[in-house]
Amino acid sequence: MYIHVGGDYSLFYKDIVGIFDIDVCTISRRTREFLKNAQKKENVITVSDDIPKSFIVAEYAGQDKTYITPISPPTLRKRSRL
């Protein structure tokens, strides 16, 4: 099953490592460092120009990608249970 994460992006549900609330998680220094390092490695994909509400960490073919999305974590979680 694929989950639409915003824009033109859909992810295979088994590739998703985690769905995180951007407001809650970015309080942590470690999360900010994680996002900063992912951006340096060019592993961050912003799916829309709208205000981000969550980020998704996914692994595909041994490579991590972080998707910044305007869709809230509860909505993404509901989509993953369909």
C-alpha positions as CSV (number, residue, x, y, z in Angstrom):
1,M,0.0,0.0,0.0
2,Y,1.2,3.5,-0.8
3,I,0.6,6.6,1.4
4,H,0.2,10.0,-0.2
5,V,2.4,12.4,1.8
6,G,1.7,15.6,-0.1
7,G,2.5,17.1,-3.5
8,D,3.3,14.5,-6.0
9,Y,4.8,12.1,-3.5
10,S,3.6,8.7,-2.3
11,L,5.6,6.3,-0.2
12,F,5.3,2.6,0.2
13,Y,4.2,2.0,3.8
14,K,7.0,-0.5,4.5
15,D,9.6,2.0,3.6
16,I,8.5,4.5,6.3
17,V,10.6,4.4,9.4
18,G,8.7,7.1,11.3
19,I,6.3,10.0,11.1
20,F,7.1,13.0,13.3
21,D,5.4,16.2,14.3
22,I,7.7,19.0,13.3
23,D,6.7,21.4,16.0
24,V,7.1,18.9,18.8
25,C,10.3,17.2,17.6
26,T,12.3,20.2,16.6
27,I,12.5,21.2,20.3
28,S,15.1,18.5,20.7
29,R,18.7,19.4,19.8
30,R,19.2,15.9,18.4
31,T,16.3,16.2,16.1
32,R,17.5,19.6,14.8
33,E,21.0,18.0,14.2
34,F,19.4,15.1,12.4
35,L,17.5,17.4,10.1
36,K,20.6,19.6,9.5
37,N,22.7,16.5,8.7
38,A,20.1,15.2,6.3
39,Q,19.9,18.5,4.6
40,K,23.7,18.6,4.2
41,K,23.6,15.1,2.6
42,E,20.8,16.3,0.3
43,N,18.5,13.7,1.7
44,V,15.6,16.2,2.5
45,I,12.7,16.5,0.1
46,T,10.1,19.3,0.7
47,V,6.9,18.0,-0.9
48,S,5.1,21.4,-0.8
49,D,5.6,25.1,-0.2
50,D,2.9,25.1,2.4
51,I,3.8,25.4,6.1
52,P,5.3,22.1,7.2
53,K,3.5,20.1,9.9
54,S,5.5,16.9,9.9
55,F,8.5,15.1,8.6
56,I,8.7,11.5,7.5
57,V,11.9,9.4,7.6
58,A,11.9,6.6,5.0
59,E,14.4,4.1,3.8
60,Y,14.5,2.9,0.2
61,A,17.2,0.7,-1.3
62,G,19.4,1.3,1.7
63,Q,19.2,5.1,1.5
64,D,17.4,7.3,4.0
65,K,15.2,10.2,2.8
66,T,13.4,12.8,4.9
67,Y,10.2,14.2,3.5
68,I,8.9,17.5,4.9
69,T,5.2,17.7,4.4
70,P,2.3,20.0,5.3
71,I,0.1,17.0,6.2
72,S,-0.3,16.5,10.0
73,P,1.0,13.3,11.6
74,P,-2.5,12.1,12.7
75,T,-3.7,12.4,9.1
76,L,-0.7,10.5,7.8
77,R,-1.1,7.8,10.4
78,K,-4.8,7.4,9.5
79,R,-3.8,7.0,5.8
80,S,-1.3,4.3,6.8
81,R,-4.1,2.2,8.3
82,L,-6.4,2.1,5.3
